[in-house]
Amino acid sequence: MAELNLKQIADKLNNEFTGESRKLVFWYDDQGEFAEDIDTLELQNAKVYRLEPDNQFYTKYFLERLDRTTNYLVYAPFPKPPVRDNHLADTIKYSKQFHADRASLLAVDLGIDEKYKPVIQKYIKFFGAKDRTRRFYDLEIENFTEDVIEIALMSACCKTRTASFEEVVRVVLTDDDLEQNKFLAEFDKYDLLPAFWRLCEQQFGYTDSDPNLEKLVRTLFITYTDRYLEGELPKAWVSLVSYKSGNIIAFLDNLMNSVLYRERYRELSGHVAETFRVEEKFASFDPEVLVDCETFAVIDRFLIRWIAGRLLSEDSGAKLGSLTIPQLCEQRMKMHFGDIYKLHYELLIQAWHLIGHANYNCSNDVHEIVNQYLRNDHRLDSYYRCFYACYDRIEDNAEFEALRDLVENIYSNEYLGTLLPKWNAGWSQGELMSVLPLQRQFYSKYIRDVKDRVVVIISDAMRYETGRALWSKLQDDKKCTAEMAAMLSVLPSYTRLGMASLLPHKTLEITEDYRVLVDGAACDDLKQREAVLQKVNPNSRCVQYDDLKSMKRDAVRQLFAGMDVIYVYHNQIDARGDKLNTENEVFFACEEAIDEVFGLIKRLTEDVSATNFIVTADHGFIYKRDKLQESDKITGVSGQEAFVNRRFMISENAVQEDGIISMPLGMVLGHDDPKFVSVPVNSHVFKVAGGGQNYVHGGSSPQEMIVPVIQVKTEKGHKETRPVQIMLVSMVQKITNLITTLDFIQSDPVSDVVKGMTYKIYFVSEENEKISNENTYVADSKDTEPHKRMFRLRFNFKNQLYDKSKPYYLIAVDDKNVEVLRHPVVMDVAFANDFGFNV
């Protein structure tokens, strides 16, 4: 550090000023290297006198007439003038002169070998400021060579925390523009620019008679592309491929995978792609040669277009190499631009699944129809839902319009058009009523005999396939046990009747004025449903999800205190689907419903120690994206008095028309009601005023009538958490010093779902022998800003010989000794093991 240089100077000068006689010491600092430091010099028996070029005569008068007793260090921040111009020449003759060579002082202070002193002298201008010198010292370099000194100088200019040329290049490329780069200007200011380009050649194989950052970046990206492209590069690019491809690949891999620098990588990638017209050049390439390359985003766009083309041709068996379409999509999603095109690839996967069922068929036997739906066919509803959930989120989805039309045709015409008529044929003999447990038996089957407190979550319109997605999410939670079942809803499959059937009752009825009664009592709202529930179980309660989610913990605990049964009514799907202006958001609502119900289960487990849950629904729904045509609407039905909904009719007499089936309401509700419920055989609707065009329910279909029953057990006091992770920030592939400092970052702030973790971090050999000290780091930062979660660790390596041809590894293990990080490095430590001599 500069302070140590001054201390050395002060010690020498204080030795000069010992003794009783008065002494004058002249110090001509030719370059003015110590001009900023001179006032901080601590002299014990002398004062500092600043000599200026124009005050020499006065200085002579001052020293020889005005003050003839005080010891003075006469400091001149300029070269000693010639004798004829030096009024102090005779004074200097009987005084002493002092010479301070900053390069020598720095070399001694830093432990730099004398042979490298000329390197320090060459860049002595750099050390003219305290802050720059301090940054150089802070790099804590142990073994110096010419390259190490130059890299350290550049590192100090770039304000990196370790002396690494990869880090220098990273800062140069990520923290400023390629043109008018402030770091290159800084290098040029201190004569470091030639060294920078020489090291670029040494590290990356980049050489040019007129080097610049633009050309360097081109070399990096074209070399990387050449490594992963399975075909030949365009001829114009070949000359840019570097022979140091390994170093370039490691450098760009670190850049693209870093949470801090990935966005800048994408900017540089886009710039190179535009400069080299990559989209135009790759247009003629066989897609198979692009599969493993992730240099440019345009590669993903090519592959997405290729996959979409194969799907439009209904070639679901298409492959690139050994990869099927889903495998290709999964692989690309894990690559660099995967997060940008995740929705595109997810959409293609869902479309692939649906197109694979283009020739859908099912049995005529209603038992087999139900079993096949529960086993497999519900997935088609999920594929369709997920397809549109992706399609609607893609900002520019015009390229998928033709694929959307194909998906719509397969789902609406081939799947629903085949399934629904066969399903409804099962009503003719009443067979459907015996295939699945009935919704109207829900309370007696699942609630009545339960001894532990149970929370029943009824999510309006959560159809079976959406319930399966929730069940899968619960299955992934190690602290949850979830069992999936199904039951058959009442018909009509609409809210008022479905909600009533889930309550304890002896009779369900629809009155002459079409009101729904439970044991003769109305149950249209929350209070009425709670009254029905409390007749059977006084220690019960009904609550709306929207009210519950806004309550504080104490209020929730008070609400649940002493209760045996709690019905929670959740309305996300039906609330959006039943409105004309939001019905196309219904698939988003399904995703939100899954997350909300899952979150509610976790919260109640935590807040009130609830451990027993049942999730079900009042009914499901059918959604088709294309607007209904007039041919899809049933008109001219019998003019008898009836309650007509889009998907059902309740009337005194059966409707005797094509495309409609009728059944006694008493058969559905389990009594002798003489009225009839009539429904379309397929997905058509009755023509009624109002309502949506895409989202419907109330009729007879697996999608509307098969509802989930998920029984969930959770562990008390559990909140799902995950350990916080750490990642290496420093772009280091080579260790050149026995003392090395590296930067890391804590991935996320610690929170209620991200728990802190203690990590041990060290280096090992290929044989797993520890070769450095072991750092223990407690990752517990709660800062939301990433740069505030960065931390720096220092590693001291064993002083031994290292084999540059073998890999060594930076290792991090968690508190269970599970390895979470393994980063390969080359050990290229100069002079390790005392030059190899046993001294």
N, C-alpha and C positions, 0 to 999 in steps of 0.2 A: 504494500500500500504506500501511497505518497508520504504519509506521515512517518513511515519507517525510514524512507529516504532522507527526510528532513532530520530525523533523529541521528542518523549516521553523520550528516553534515554538522549538526549541532555538536556532537561529541568531538569531532575533529577540530572544530573552531574553538570550542571551550578549552581544548588542550593548548591551542595557540595563545589564548589569553591568560594563561597561568603566569604566576610570578608577580613581582612588585612593580616592575618598570611598565611605563605606559606603552601600549602597542596599537599599531594600526595595521589592519589586514584589508587588502584590496581584492575584490572578487568581480572579475569581468565575466558575466554570463552571456556568452556570445549570442545565443539564440533566445535569451530571455526566458529560459525554461522554468526558472524558479520565481518569476516575477510575481505570480499569484501567491506563492508560499512564503516569501521572505518575511512578511510581517508576523507570521506565526512561528518563526524560528525562536527557540528558547535559548538565549545566551545568558550565561551566569555572571559574567564579569565584563560585559561589553554592551554597546548599543549599536543598532543598525542605522547606518546613514545612507540614504538613497542618492546616488550620483546620477545626474542628468547630463545630456550632451552639452547643455548651455549653462551649467552652473559650476563648471570646473574651477574658475578663478575664485568664485566665492567660497567653494569648498576648501581650496588651499588656504584662503584667509581664515576660514572658520577653524580648520584643524590646527593651524600653526600660530594663530593669534587669539581667537575668541575662547577656544577650549583646548588647553594643552595638557589636560590630565586624564580625561576619559578615554577608555579603550573603545575603538570603533571598528566595526565591520563596514567597509565602504563598498556598497553593492551597486554595480552598474549593469543594467539589463541590456547591454550592447557590447560589441567588440572593443577591445582596448585600442584607442586611437594611436596613430603614428606619433613618434616622439615630437616632431616639429609642431603637431597640433595638440599635444597633451601638456596642459599647464601643470599637471600633477606628476610629471615624469620624475622630477628630482625627489618629490615626497615618496613616490613608490620605491625609489632606490634605497632609502633607509627603512622602508616598511616591508611587509611580507605580502606575497600574492597567494591567493587560494584558487584552486581549480576544482570544480565539481562536475564530473561527467555523469549526466543522468543515466545514460545507457549502462555505464559500469555499475552505478548504484542499484539500478533495477535488476541487472543480472545477478548481482550478489544477493540482493534481498529475496529474489524469487528462486534462487538456487539454479539459475540457468548457466550451463557450461560456458566457459570463456569463449569457446569457438563459435557460439551463437550470438555473442555480443554484437557483431556487425549487423545481424538481423534486427536486433533491438534498435541499433543506431539508425538503420535504414528507415524505421517507422517511428523515430523518436518524436515526430510531430504529434502523433496520436496521444502521447503521454503528457501533453501540455495542459490538460485539464484534469482536475481532481476526479470528477464523476466518471470520466472514461477510464482513468487509471484504476479507480475503485472497482469498476465492473470487471476489468481484466483480472485483478487480484481475486475477486469473488468467485471466479471460475475454478479456483483451487486446483490448478494443474500441477501434477507432480513431476512428470517427465517431459522435457521440452525437446522438440526438434524444430527445424525451420517451418515445416508444415504445421506443426502444432501451434507454434507462435502465431503464424498468420491466421490460422483458423480461430484462435483465441481472440485476436484483434478484431476479426470480422464478427465473432460472436458478441464481443463487447459492443460493437457498433449496432448490432441487431438486438441487443439487450436480451439475449437468450441466457438461460441459467446454466447451460453446460456448453463446453467447447466441442461442438459437433458441426461438421460441415453440412451434413444433412439438415440440421436445424437451421443453419445459416440460409441455405437454399430455400427451405420451407418458409422462413420469414420473408425473404426477398420476394418469393412468388405469391405469398398469401396476404401480406400486410400492405402491399402497394401495387400500383399498376405496372404493366410490363414496360411501358414507355415512361420516360422521366421518373425513373424509380429512385426514391429518396435514399435507399440503402446503397445502391450503386454509386449515387452521387457522394455519399459518405465515404465509401471505399476509395473513390477517386480522389477525394480530398486528402486522404492519408496515404495515397500511393499504393493502395491495396488491390486496385482493380486488376492489374496483371496477375496477381496471385489468385484472385477469385476465378478468373477464366482458366488459369493453369490447373487449379484444383477441380474445376468442372470437367476438364479433360481427364484428369486422373481418376475422378470418382464416377463420372457418367459417360466417359468416352466422347464428350462433345468437344469438337475443335473446329475453329473457323478463323479465317484471316481477319474477319470483321465481326467478332462475336457480339451477340445481344440476347436479351432475355426471350424475345419472340422466337428466335431460332432455337434456343435451348429448350423451350417448352415444346416446340414442334418435335425435336429429337426425342424428348421424353415420351410423348404420347404416341408417336409413330413406332418407336421401339417397343413400347408396351403392346401396341396393337399387333405388331409382327409376332410377338411371343404367343398370343392366344388365338390368332386367326389361323384356321386350318387350311387356308389357301394362300396363294401368292398375293403380295401387296401390289397395288398399282405401281407401275414402273417408276413413275415420278417420285414415289415415296422411298424407294429402296435406298437411295444414297443417304437418307436421314437415319437409317437404322444403325444404332451404336453397337460396338462390340462389347460394351459393358452392360448388357441387357439385365443381368442379375441384379446389379445395384439399382438400376432404373425401376425394375419391377418392385423391388422392396420399398423404394422411395414412394412410388405412386400408390402402392397398396396401403402404406401407412397414411398417406394423404387422404385417400378416398374413404378409408375406414375410420378416420378420426372424427369424433363428434364435433370437434372444434373447427376442422378445416374442410369437411366434405363439401360445403356449399361453394367454397372457393375452387375446389377441384372441379365442380360442375361448371363453374364459370369458365375456367381454363379449357375444359373439355369442349364446351360449346363454342368457344372462340376458335380452337383448332379445327373443329368439325366444319365451321363456317369457312375458315380460311382455305381448307383443303377440299371443300365441297364434298364432304364425306357421303352425304345422302345421295348425291349424283353418282359417286364412284361405286358405292355399294349396291346400287340399284340392280346391277347385272349379276351380283354374286348369288351363288347357291346359298339359301338360308342355312344349310347344314354347316357351312364353314364359319358362321357367325355365332354359333350356339354358345361357345365358351368365352367369347370376347365381351368385355364390359367397359371398354374405353369410352364409348360415346353413347349418348341416349338414343341416337338414331337407330342403333342396332336393335334396341327393344321395339322401336316402332316398326322396323322391317319384320321382325318375328311376329309381332301382334297381327300385322296385316296378313302374313302367311297363314297363321293359325285361323284367322277369321275366314280366309278364303277356303281353307280345307273344310271348315265347319259348314260353310254355305253350300259346299258340294256334298254335304252329309258324309264326308270321309272321316268318320270318327276314329278309324284305325290308323290314321296317318302318323308317321314318326319322322323325327329328325335324328339320324343315327339310331341309337337304341332307345331314345326317349319318346314316350307317348306324349300326346298333347298335354294332359295334366302334369306329367313329370317335367316336361319342358317349362310349363308355367310355374311350377313350384321352384324349379332351379333358378329361373330368371328372377323370381320374387326375392330370392336370397342374395342376389347379386347387387351391385352398387346402385343401379337405378331402379331396383325393385320396389322401393317405397313410393316412387313417383308413379309407377305403372301397376301398382298392386291392384287397384280396382279393375284395370283392363284385364289383367291375367285372371283375377277371380271371376269376372264376368265370363271369360272364355271357358274356364273350368266348368261353371254352371251350365253354360250352353252345351258344352261337350256331353255332359251327363244327360241332358234332356234330349239332345239329338240321338243319343244312343238308344232312346226309347221311342224312336219315331214309329216303329211298328208295334205299338203297345197292344197288348191283349190281356185278357183275364178270364177266369173261369166263369161259367154260368151259375155255379153253386155259390150261394150267398155266404156260406161259412168260409169257403176258400177265398172269396172276394175280400172279406174282412181280414182274414189271416194274411193274405198277400198285401193288403194295404198296411197292416201293422208291421209286417216284415220289411217291405220294400217300397210300396207305392207312395207312402207318405213323403218319401224323399223327393219325388217329382214335384210335389208342392213346395218343398224346401228349395230345390234347385231353381224353380220359377221365381220364388220370393227373393232368393239371393241374387239371381240374375238382375232383377229390376232394382234391387237395393244398390247394386253396383252401377247399373246403367244410369240411374237418376243422379248419381253423385259425380259422374264423369262430366266435366264442364262442357267438352265438345264431344258429344257421342254420335255425331252424324255418321261416322264411319261404321257404326254398328247398327244402323237402321235396318239394313237388309237382314242381318242376323236376328234382330229383334222380331221382324216379321216371321221368320222361320220358327223361332222359339214360340211365338204366339200361336202359330198354326198348329204346331205339334202339341202344345199344352191344351189349347181350347178344343181343337177338332179331333185329334187322334187320341189324346189321353182322356179328357173329360167326356168327349163325345162317345167314347167306347165304354168308359167305366160307369157313368151315371145311369144309363138305361138298364144295365145289368144289375146294378145296385137296387134300383127301384123295382125291378122285377121281383126282388125278394120280399117286397111288401105284400104281394098278392096272397100269399099264404100266411102272412104274419111271421115269417121265419126270422126276420131281422131282430125281432124282440127277444129271441132266445140265444143270439150269437154272442152278445156282450152284456155285462152287468148294466142295469138301467140307471139312468141319472136320478130318477125319482126314488131310488133305493139308497141313495148316497148316504144320508144321515144314519140309517139303520146299519149299513155295511161298514162305514168307516168311523163314525163318531160316537154312536150311542154307547158302546161298551168300552170305550177307551178310558183308562183310569188316570193317565197323566194329562196334564193340561195340553190342549191342542189348539194350534192357530191354523185356521182355514183361510187360505188366500184364494179368492175367486177373481180371476182376471178375465174381464169381459171380452169375449171373442177370441181367447187364446186357443186356437185350434190345435189339433193333435201334433202336427209337425212342428209348430212353434214350441209346444210343451216339450217335445223331444230335444229341441235345442237347449231349452232351460235345463232339462235333466242332464244333458251332456256336460253343461257348464258346472252343475252341482257335483257331478261325478269327478270332475277334475280337482275338486277341493278335497284335500286329504282329511279334513275334519267333518265332512258331510257323508252320510250314507243315504242314497236316494234310490227308490224303487219306482219303476215306471209301469203304469197300467192305463187302461182306457175304459170308457163307458159310453153308452149310447144315450145321447141327449133326447129330450122330449121333442115331439113334433107338434106344432111348429117349433123350429129351432130359433127362437128369438128371446130377447132378454127377459121380458116380464114373466114368461112361463119357465124359462131355464133357471132364473134366480129362485123362483118359488119352489121348484122341484128339489133344490139343494137344501131346503129347510126341513126340519122334522115335521112330518105330517101323516095323517091317515088318508086324507083325500085331497086331490088337486082338481079344481074345476074351472071351466070357462063358462061364465054366466051367459044368459040370453043377450045381455048387452055387451058381451065379450070382455068382461073384466075377469082377472085371474084371482081366485081365492084359495087360501090354504086353510083347510078345516073350517071353511066358512068365513075366514078373516082375510081382509085385504093385506097385501104385502108389497105395495108399490114403491115405498120409500124406506129409508134406513130405520126409522123409528118403528114402522109397522113390521119390518123383518125382525128387528130385535125383540119386539113383543111376541112374535110367533116363536122365536128361539127360546125365550125365557119361560114360556109356558111349559116347555119340556125340561129345560135346564135353567133354573133361576140364576146360577152363577155363570152367566154368559153375556156376551156383549157383541154388538156390531159397530164397526167403525169404517170410515172412508180412508183409503190410502192417502189421499191428498191432505186430509186433516192430520193423519199420523206422521207423515214425513216432516211436517212443520213443527211438531211438538219437541220440546226439550226432553232430555232423558228422564228427569224426575216426573214430568207429566205423563210420559209413557208408562213408567213404573206404577204410577198411581192408577192409571187406566186399566192396567193388567192385574192389579193386586186382587187376589181372591177369586179370579176368574178361572173356570174350567174349560170353557170354549169361547174362542174369539173368532168371529167372522170378519175378515178384512176385505173390503170391496175395492178392487183395483180396476181402473177404466182408462186404458191408454189406446188399445187397438180399436175398440168400437167407437170411442169418442172421436177418433180421426176418420175412420172408415165410413161412418154414417153421415158425414157432412160432404156435400157436393164439392166444396172448395178445398177439402183436405183428403178426399178419399184416395188420391194417388200417393199419399204419404203413409198409407197403411202398413207397407212393409218396413218403413223406418220405425213406425210405431211398434211393430213386432219386436224389433231389436231393442228398442227402449224398454218395452215391457219385460223382456228377458232380464235386462240389466237391473230394472227397478225391483222386480220380484226377488231376484238373487240378492240385491243389496238389502232389501227389507228383511230377508231371512238372516243375513249376517248381522244386521243391526239389532234385531230382536234377540238373537242369540247373545250378543254382547251386552245389550242394555237391560234386558229383563230375564236373562238366563232361560229363554224359551228354547226348547230343544226338539219339540215335536210339531211338525208342520205338514199340512196337506195343501197342495196347489191344484186347483182345477178351474173349470170355466163353465159358463152358462151355455155357450154354443160356440161354434166355429164360424167360418165364412168362406165364400168363394170370391176371389178377385180375379178379374181379367182386365188387361190393360186396354184393349181395343174397345171403343165405345159400342154400346149395343145398337144393332141395326133394328129397323122396324120388324124385320122378319124374326128377330129374337124375342119379340114381345107378343104375348098371348092376348088376343082381344076377342070380343064377342062371346065371352063366357056367359052362361045362363043368367038371365036377369033376376034371379031370386035374390032375396035379401041375404047379404053375406058380409063378413069382415074380410076385406081383400088387402093383402100385402104384396110386395113385389115377388115374393117367393112362395106364398101360400094363400089359401082361402079357407075360411071356416064358414060353413053354411048348413042349412037344415037338411039338404039333400046332396047326394054325391054328384059330382060333375062328370057327365058322360061325354067327354070330348077327347079327340086324339091328342096325344102328347101330355095327358094329365092322368094322374092316378089319384084315387080317393080311398080313404080308409076311415073306419069309425073312430071318432075322437076317444070314445070310451076304451077302445083297445089300446090306444097309446097311453092314456092316463090311468088305466087299470080300474075302470068302473063302467057303468052302463049309459054314459052320455050318448044320446042318439045323434048328435051332430056329426058332421064329417069334416075332415081336413083334406084338402086337395092341393097337390103340388105338381109342378112340371116334372116330367120324366127326365129331362136333360137339364142343361144350365139356363134355359130360357126363363123369362120372368113374365109376370102379369103386368099389363099396361096400367099403371096408376100414376096419379099426379105426384110430382115432387120426388125426392130421393136421389140417390146417386146413380151413376151409369156403369160403374165398374165393381163396386163392393156391394155384395148382397149376402143375406143369410135369412133363415126362416124356413128354407126348403129342406129337401131330402137329398143328401149327398154325404159321402164320407167326410168331406171337408167341413160341412156344416154340423154334422151330427156326432162324429167321433171326437170326444173331448178327452183331454189328458187327466189322469189322476196321478200325481207325484207325491209319494210319501217320503218325507225328509226327516232324518235324524241328524242333529248337530251336537257338537261337544260344547259344554257350557264355557262361557267366558272366552270363546275363541274369536279372534279377528284375524282374517287371512293376511299374512304379511309375507314379504320377501326380503332377503338380505340385500343391502346396498352393495353395489359392485364398484370396483376400481378399474381404471384403464390407464395404460401407458400413453402419455402425451408426447414425450420426447421421441423424435424420429431418429432412433439410434440403431444401427446395424453392426457397428464396430466399436469395441472398447479399446481405447489407446492409452489409458492411464490407470495406474493402480488405485487412484482415488477418482471416482466418477459420481457426479450428481445427476439425477434424472427427475423429470417432472411427471406427475400422475394426476388424474382427476377422479373425483368421486362421482359416479354416474348420475345419481339423483340426490336431492335433499332428503334427509331422514324425516319421516312423517309417521302417521299412524299406520300406514300400510307398507312403508319401507323402513326396515329396522337397521340400526347401526351394526357394524361388524368389525371385528379385529382381524387384521391380516398380518401375516409374516411374509416378508419379501426379501429375496436373496438370489444369488446366482449359483448355478450348479454346472458341473461338467456333463459330458455325454453319459458318463457312468453314474450320474446323480450324486457325485461328490460335491459338497458345498465348497465354493471357492471364494466366497465373500462373507462379510459380516451379515447378520440377519437383522433387518429393520422390522420393528413392530409398529403398525400404524392403526389407529382407531378411527375408522371412517364413520363419523357421527355428525358431520356438518349439516345444518338445517338451512344454509343459504340457498336461495333460489337462483342466484346468478352463477352460471357455470364457472367463471374465472375465479370466483371466491371459494370454490370447492377444489381448486388445484393445490397440490402440495408437492414438496420437494424432498427427496431422500438422498442421502449420501452413502455410497458403497465403497468399502475398502477391500481390495482384492488381495489374495495371498500373493506374496512375492515369490513367484515360481515361474518356470518356463511354461508357456502356453502354445498349443499347436494351432496355427492359423488355419489349418485344413480341416479341423474338427469343429463341430457345432458346440456352443455353450448356450445356456438358457437363463433368462430372467424368470424366476418362479414367484408366484404369489399363492399362498394357501390360506384358507379361512380358519376359523377357530375350531373346526372339526377336522382339520388337516386335509381338507379336500382342495385339490389344486384348481384354481380358478383362472390362472394366467400362466402362459408359457410362451415367451418371446425369444426367438433365436438371435444370437449375436456371434460375431467373430471376435476372438481375443487377439488383438494385435498390439501388445504392450511392449514398447521399446525398453530395453535394458532391464527387463524383469530378471529376478534372480541374480542381481549384481553382475550383469553382462555375461552370465553363464559361468563365471569363475567362482570357485569356492573360497571367497575372501572374507 
